[in-house]
């Protein structure tokens, strides 16, 4: 890993993920530069309680959006239910 990707607007990436139907919040986001031209994202994604059964479709929508809109083709997503999400979590990192 080379550090943070220099050409990615991380706020726009998070906003795009939070715009996916069923997603309520993103936190603990870590952006990485895997290779010279390859970015990655590791984050927690809070899913609405009534959408938990649709988790696989939500995950596919997130990964597709990350790849098509931002060129992020590697992501590790940890999903949380809205009722049991981390409280007072930082948007970036673990703080």
N, C-alpha and C positions, 0 to 999 in steps of 0.2 A: 504494500500500500504506500502511496506517495503523499497522503494527506488529503485535505479537502479539495474538491474539484473547483478550479478557478473560474470556470465559465458557466456556472449554474446559479440561478437566482433561487436560493433555497426557500425563500418565502413563497415564491410562485409555485414551487413543487408541492409544498405542504398545502397551499390553498387548493391546488388541483386535486390532491388526494382527498381533502376534506369535502370537495365538491362531488365526489362519487356518491351516488345514491346509497344510503344505508350507513355511511361513515359520519360519525358525530365529531370526532376529534382525532388529532395526531399529536403525539408527544414522544419524548425521548428520541428525537431524530438525530441520526448520525450520518453524515454524508462523507463518502470516501472516494478517493481517486485510486482505483484498483491497478490500473496500468496507465500508460501515458495518455490514452484517449478513452478510458473506460471508467465511468462513474458508478457508484453503488450507494444504496440507501439501506439503513437498518433503522427501524422505527416501530413504535407501538401504535396500533390503530384501534380506536374505540368504535364499536359497532352498536347500533341501536338495538335494544332488547328484542323488538318485534321483527328484526331482520337477521337474527342469528342463524336461522335455518337456511339463509341465502348466502352464507359465508363464502362458499367456493366461487360463486358468481361475482361477489364483491371483490374478492382477492384477484380474480382474473381481470376485472375492470381496472383495478388499481395498477396492476403490473403492465397491462396494455397501455394505459395512459402514461405511466412513467417512461416506458420505452418509446412510444410514438411522439410524445410531446417534448421530452427532455433527454432522450437517448440514454436513460438509465435502464440498462438491461439486466442488472443484478440487484435484487432487493431481498431483504429478510424482513418479514412482517410478522410481528407478534400481535395477535388480536385479543382484545379485552371486551367484555360485556359492559355496557354503559353503567349498569347498577353496581359493578364491582371494579370499576376502573381505578387506576392510581389517582389519588387526590393530590392536588397542588403539584402536579408533575410539570417539569420544565419542558418547554417546546423543543429545545435543543439540548442534547446531552442529558446527563443524569443529575447534574448540579446538586 
